[in-house]
Amino acid sequence: MAVKELLPYERFHSYQQNLYGTLSKRWVFVTLTILPALALFSFVNLLPMLWALSASFFEIGAFSPEWTWVGVDNYATVLADGEFWSSLSRSTVFAVGSVALQVTLGIALALLLNRDFRFKRVARAVALVPYIVPSAILGFVALWMGNARYGVINQLLSQLGVIGQYVAWYGSVDLAMLAVIVTSSWKFTIFVTIVVLARLQSIPPSLYEAATMAGASRYRRFVDITLPNLRGVLFIVVLLRGIWMFNKYDIIYVLTNGGPMSSTKIASIYAYRTAFTDFNLGRAAAVSTLLFLILLGAALVYFHYLEPSQEVRVE
């Protein structure tokens, strides 16, 4: 008996059905969904991390293609260097100070922008400006504003009687760290504001109405309703901002280049100078690996003790 030959449109329909049946399988769908993202993550993050880890066990000159195996000597040299530990402490001070200021100001600004007032949308757009301006440009603007001879900050504070003479905010050993913390917070506070504002807008207004009818003051409504609902968001915000500020490089490099007298030389600048001033890429890779391990350990401790899964819910 002869087999009936399918017409072209019938063959196309058959192929289409087979393809649909294959793509409908769960493992095929999961593979096609995850594989591109996994490949991109590996190319952008995983491969450089593995390269840095392997490079940390070699002596690599910046102008030589030769890699010389030195084992853990790079790690021993870095850990024995007092400047590494000093830069690590400065990174901690910068990260803690920046995150504390950004979270405080970010919550306050989010509460303000969450209120109903005229030109609210304009105010929200203006608040975004520092965050979208590149760090290098904002750093140069801050340098002009804080200039010790003609900066607008010194002029304003002098007219208000806060200071008796102009101050070199970024040129003083005692004030440079505080100045870069304030400047970085000026730029990155809006990140906290955006995240907190989004969470504030999802809190049911009925909760505040019920609390108001029960005679709760504005302070009690904030403590009993707003803060518990913000706990999960703040957990993520503090973690992300802490990691990012600990590794921050660009804005500090523009403002002070680690000075004066290494007062703002944080770990990222220490790693940069190890690589591109001392021309020791292997040792710089060891520094980067140590910083990664420190942040990983801090994140694990952070998750263990704060228990984000135990977020308080207010119904």
JOGIZI-V698271 format. One record per backbone hydrogen bond with DSSP energy under -0.5 kcal/mol. NH is the residue of the N-H (numbers start at 1). CO is the residue of the C=O. E is the energy in kcal/mol with one decimal. If there is no record, write none. Layout:
nh,co,e
NH,CO,E
NH,CO,E
This chain:
nh,co,e
11,7,-2.6
12,8,-2.5
13,9,-2.1
14,10,-2.2
15,11,-2.7
16,12,-2.5
17,13,-2.1
18,14,-2.3
19,15,-2.7
20,16,-2.4
21,17,-2.4
22,18,-2.2
23,19,-2.7
24,20,-1.5
25,22,-1.2
29,25,-2.4
30,26,-2.8
31,27,-2.1
32,28,-2.6
33,29,-1.6
34,30,-2.6
35,31,-2.6
37,33,-0.6
38,34,-2.9
39,35,-2.8
40,36,-2.4
41,37,-2.6
42,38,-2.4
43,39,-2.3
44,40,-2.5
45,41,-2.9
46,41,-1.6
47,42,-3.3
49,45,-1.9
50,46,-2.5
51,47,-2.6
52,48,-2.7
53,49,-2.4
54,50,-2.4
55,51,-2.7
56,52,-1.6
57,54,-1.4
58,55,-1.9
59,68,-3.3
60,58,-0.7
61,59,-0.5
61,66,-0.6
62,279,-1.0
64,61,-1.1
68,59,-1.9
68,66,-0.5
69,67,-0.6
70,57,-2.4
71,57,-1.3
73,70,-1.5
76,72,-2.4
77,73,-2.6
78,74,-2.3
79,75,-2.8
80,76,-1.4
81,78,-1.3
82,80,-0.7
84,81,-0.8
85,81,-1.2
86,82,-2.1
87,83,-2.5
88,84,-2.1
89,85,-2.1
90,86,-2.1
91,87,-2.3
92,88,-2.0
93,89,-2.4
94,90,-2.8
95,91,-2.7
96,92,-2.8
97,93,-2.5
98,94,-2.4
99,95,-2.7
100,96,-2.4
101,97,-2.1
102,98,-2.9
103,99,-2.7
104,100,-2.0
105,101,-2.7
106,102,-2.6
107,103,-2.4
108,104,-1.9
109,105,-2.8
110,106,-2.3
111,107,-2.5
112,108,-1.8
113,109,-2.7
114,110,-1.3
115,112,-1.1
117,115,-0.7
120,117,-1.1
123,119,-2.3
124,120,-2.1
125,121,-2.0
126,122,-2.5
127,123,-2.1
128,124,-0.9
128,125,-0.6
129,126,-1.3
131,128,-0.5
132,128,-1.5
132,129,-0.5
133,129,-1.2
138,134,-2.5
139,135,-2.5
140,136,-2.1
141,137,-2.3
142,138,-2.5
143,139,-2.0
144,140,-2.0
145,141,-2.5
146,142,-2.3
147,144,-1.1
151,147,-1.5
153,145,-2.2
154,145,-0.6
155,151,-1.9
156,152,-2.5
157,153,-2.6
158,154,-2.3
159,155,-2.1
160,156,-1.9
161,158,-0.8
162,157,-2.2
163,157,-1.0
169,146,-0.8
169,167,-1.4
171,168,-0.7
172,168,-0.8
176,172,-2.3
179,175,-2.6
180,176,-2.4
181,177,-2.0
182,178,-2.3
183,179,-2.3
184,180,-2.5
185,181,-2.0
186,182,-2.0
187,183,-1.3
188,184,-2.7
189,185,-1.9
191,188,-0.9
192,188,-0.8
193,189,-2.0
194,190,-2.7
195,191,-2.0
196,192,-2.7
197,193,-2.8
198,194,-2.0
199,195,-1.6
200,196,-2.6
201,197,-2.0
202,199,-1.0
203,200,-1.2
207,204,-1.5
208,204,-0.6
209,205,-2.2
210,206,-2.5
211,207,-2.0
212,208,-2.5
213,209,-2.3
214,210,-1.4
215,212,-1.4
216,211,-2.7
221,217,-2.2
222,218,-2.0
223,219,-2.5
224,220,-2.9
225,221,-1.7
226,221,-1.7
227,222,-2.8
229,225,-1.5
230,226,-1.3
230,227,-0.6
231,227,-0.8
231,228,-0.7
234,230,-3.0
235,231,-2.0
236,232,-1.6
237,233,-2.6
238,234,-2.8
239,235,-1.7
240,236,-2.8
241,237,-2.9
242,238,-2.2
243,239,-2.1
244,240,-2.7
245,241,-2.8
246,242,-1.9
247,243,-1.6
248,245,-0.7
253,249,-2.5
254,250,-2.1
255,251,-2.1
256,252,-2.8
257,252,-1.8
258,252,-0.6
259,256,-2.0
263,260,-1.6
264,258,-1.4
265,258,-0.6
265,262,-1.1
266,264,-1.6
267,87,-0.9
270,266,-2.1
271,267,-2.5
272,268,-2.0
273,269,-2.6
274,270,-2.0
275,271,-1.8
276,272,-3.1
277,273,-1.9
278,273,-2.7
280,274,-2.3
281,60,-1.9
281,279,-0.5
282,60,-0.7
284,280,-1.9
285,281,-2.2
286,282,-1.7
287,283,-2.2
288,284,-2.4
289,285,-2.3
290,286,-2.3
291,287,-2.3
292,288,-2.2
293,289,-2.3
294,290,-2.3
295,291,-2.5
296,292,-2.5
297,293,-2.5
298,294,-2.4
299,295,-2.4
300,296,-2.2
301,297,-2.2
302,298,-2.5
303,299,-2.5
304,300,-2.2
305,301,-2.4
306,302,-1.9
307,303,-1.3
310,307,-1.8
311,308,-1.0
315,313,-0.6
